[in-house]
Amino acid sequence: MLRDVREEIDRIDKEIIALILKRTKLAGKVLKEKRLEDRQVNDEAQNQIVLTRSAEYATELNLDAGEIKNIFRILIKMNIEKQEELMGRGNLP
């Protein structure tokens, strides 16, 4: 039944959002390590590693690698914004 499928999608969406929260909460730990290593908040090299890794995994699962990279670009941006906020110079609420 369509309603059952939509309910399952809703459950999965909630799981995805919970995982995004979990990922974003790691921003504080990442920032602490970056400070110890005297690194910039926006680490382009690491961003590329994450984008490449996500595209490769998407390809393995027969998903659109380009769209998955777009999703991960958003996740990276969210983590950078969170780190900026933790440093007192972000624009998050």
Secondary structure, DSSP 8 states (H G I E B T S, - for coil): -HHHHHHHHHHHHHHHHHHHHHHHHTHHHHHHHHHHTT--SS-HHHHHHHHHHHHHHHHHTT--HHHHHHHHHHHHHHHHHHHHHHTT-----
